[in-house]
């Protein structure tokens, strides 16, 4: 196995997002985490009807605003031109139910939106039924680039002649060390896995398969799902966010991952993203 050639073929550039607690309200149009989103007039706030895992209450709840990314701000860091060059990209997630993404019924618990023309954006009030616990404080964002390779678990079934020990050793020798930062958030690149590859799970969900248990698949089904899993890529990863007096954690020191199909990303269609939560 010629690992350097493999690495050149599969490497991807991630845009790392760094948080800095805002000193006062940020100007309209800036990239940020939390606070009031800067939205176009007439934006319809997304809701999700799901079951609260603590008391079993089923309710139609507003999603929490997580982050907005001004795509012009990341142009110099987004090396592969996979994202639009302009506009605003938004991420929302329903924090009360905090769905894991292994059930097709979780669809809608997380949403991404792209506004192509950011002119006319305005600071937008939260829905009145959004509980205070799920309104996030405002952090400014800064960015940097990092070239990444996938975790071996994401690669193993696609590159069957790759050896686990050799792959990880060659990654280090070629300068592709995995990040040890458990609070890493980023756009694109490869997911920092906690509980295994998620692209296959995305393909299963896309076929309406419940993944809370290990589904029984025929060889033909598995082959088809493996092929389909190649179409899913990481759009956004968010891990624990901490500030002076604030912490947002997903499960037990976990992360949430927004995945998107390559075709949808090329066509600027962010309606069908799928979210998965993994934790320790």
N, C-alpha and C positions, 0 to 999 in steps of 0.2 A: 504494500500500500504506500503510495506516494502522498504523504500527509500534507506537504506544502501545497501541492496542486489541489487536493481536496479542500484545504482551508481557503484558498483563493476563490474556489467555486461557491462555497457556502457561507462565507463571512457576510455579515450585515452590520451596518452602522446604526447604533442607537443614539438617541438624543437624550442625555441624562438631564433630569429636571431637579434643580436644587431649590430648597425652600428657605425663605428668610421672612420672619414675621414682619408684617407691614407696620410702619410708623405713620398712622393716619390712613385715610381711604385712598386707594390707588386710583390713578386717573383712568377714565373710560378708555377701553381698548387695549389695555396692557394684559399680558399673560399673568395669570394668578391662580391661586388655590383659594377656594372658599370666598367668604364675603358675598355681597350681592352680585349676581352675574350681570354682565353687560350684554343685553339682548336686543334684537330688533323689535320694533313695535309690532304687536299682534302675536308675539310668540306664545304658543300654547304650552303651558307647563306640563311635563310628563307625570303621569300617575301609574301606580302599579297596585293591583289588588292581590294581596297575598296574606299568608298566615304568619302571625307573630310567633316565633319559635319559643317564646317564654310562656305565654298564656294561651296560645292557640287562637287568638282573636283574628278573624278575617276582616280586612278593611281595605278600602281603596285609598292609598296613601300617596302623597306627593313625593317624588324622588328628591334627594338632596343634591344640591349643586356641588360638584367636586372641584372642577377646574375648567379654565378656559385658556387656550393656547392661541396667541396671535401668530399666525404662520409666517408672517414676514420676519418675526423676531428669531425664528429658528432656521432661516434659510441657509446661513453659513454652516450650520451644524448638520443639516439633513442632507447627507452626501449622495443618496441614491435617487433623489427626486421622486419619492413615492407619494408624498403628501402634496396637496395643492400649495402653490407658492404664495397665496394670499388668502385672506379671510380669517375667520375665527372658528376654532374647533372646540366643542364643549363636551364635557363628560358629566353624567348624572348617575346616581345609584341610590336605591331605596335602603336606607341604613337601619330602619326598624326591623324589617324581616331579614335583611342581610343574607339574601339567597346565595347558594353555593354554585348554582349553574349546572347541576347534574340532572335536572328535571326539565323536560320541554316546557312545563308549566311556568318555569322561571322567566320565560320570555317577557321582556318589558321591564324587568327589575332594574336594568341598567340601559342607558341610552347614550348615544353619541350624536351630535348634530354639527353640521358644517354650515356656516353662514358665509357665502362667497363674497359679499360686499359688506365690509364692516362699517361703512359710513352710516351714521344715524343710530348707532347703538346707544343704549341708555341703561343706566343702573336701574335694575328691576327689583321691585319688592317681592318678597317670598309669599307664597300662598298662605292665607291665614290659618290653614289647617296643618301647616308644617311645624311640628313640635320644635321647641327651642333647642332640645338636645341634638337635633339633627341639622341645625344651622351651623356651619363651620366658620371659624375665624379666618380672616384674610391673611394670606401669605403672598409675598412677591415671589416670582420664579426667575431663575437664571438657568442657563443651559450650557452644556458642553457635549462634545462628541466622544463616542467610544466604539471602536471596532470590536465585534463580538463573534464568537462561534457558539453553536448550540450545545447545551448539555448533552452528554452521551445518550441519555435516555430518550431524547427527542430525535436522535439520529439513528439509533441502533437498527430499527426495522427497515430503514430506507437504504442504509449503507451496511449490508450484512457482513462485509469482509473487514469491517473496522473493529479492532480489538479495544476493549475498554481501557486497559492499562496503557497501551501504546498511544491511544488517542489523547488521553489526559496528559501523558508525559510530553507528547509532541506539542500540545497546546501551550504548555508552560515554556518549552524551549523556544517556541516561535513568538512568545510574548502575549499570548491570549489567555492570561490567567483570569479565572472567574472572580467576580467581585465578592468580598466577604461582608459587604455592607448589607445588613438585613433591612435597612430602611431605604432601599433604592427604588426610585420611581423614574420612568423613562417612556419615551415614545419609540416605537419600532425596535429593531434589534431582536434579541432572543429573550424569552422569559427566563427568569431565575427560578428554576423549578424547586418546589418543596415536596410535592407528592406525585411527581412523575409527569410525563408528556401530556399536554392538554390538546394538541391538535387532533389526535384521534378522538378524544372526547367531543370536540367541536363537531367532527364529522358524524359521530353517533347521534348527537342531539339534533343535527340538521336532518337526520333521517327519522326523527321522532323517537329515538331509543332512550329510555330512562337509564341513567348511569349510576344511580345510587347503590345498586348491586352490580356485581359483575354479570353483564348480559351474556346469554348463550348465543354464540354466533357460529354460523357455518363457515367453512373455509372460504366459500365464495363471498359471503357477506364481509368477512374480515378483509379479504383482498380488495373489495370495492371500497370499504371504509378507509383502508390504508391509502389507497389512491386519492380518495377525496380529502384525506387529512393534509395532503400536500398543498391544498388550496388555501389553508388557513395560516395566517401570520399574526404575530403580535402587533397590536396597534398601540396599546397603552398599558403600562404596569404601574400600579400605585401600591406602595408598602406603607408601613407605619409612618404617620406624620406627627412630629413633635415640635412643640414650641415651649416658651417659658412656663406657661401654666396650662398647656393643652397637649392632649395625645389622642390621635385617632388610630385605632388598631383594628385590623380585620381578623376576627377569630383570635387564635393564640399566636401573636407575632406573625400574622400571615400577610398575604398580598392579594389584591384583586387584579385580574388580567382581562382586558378588553381584546378580543380576537376579531379579525375581519377576514373575509375571503379576498384573495388577490384580485379577482375580477371586480369586486365591489370597490376595492381601494383604487384600482385604475380608473373606474368610472365615477369616482367621487360619490359613491352611494354608501352612506354611513347608517342606513336604516336597519341593517341586519347584523350589527355587531353582537357578539355573544360574550357574556361575562362569566368567568370562573373564579371562585375563591379557593385558595389553598392556604393551609396554616400548619404549624408544627404540632 
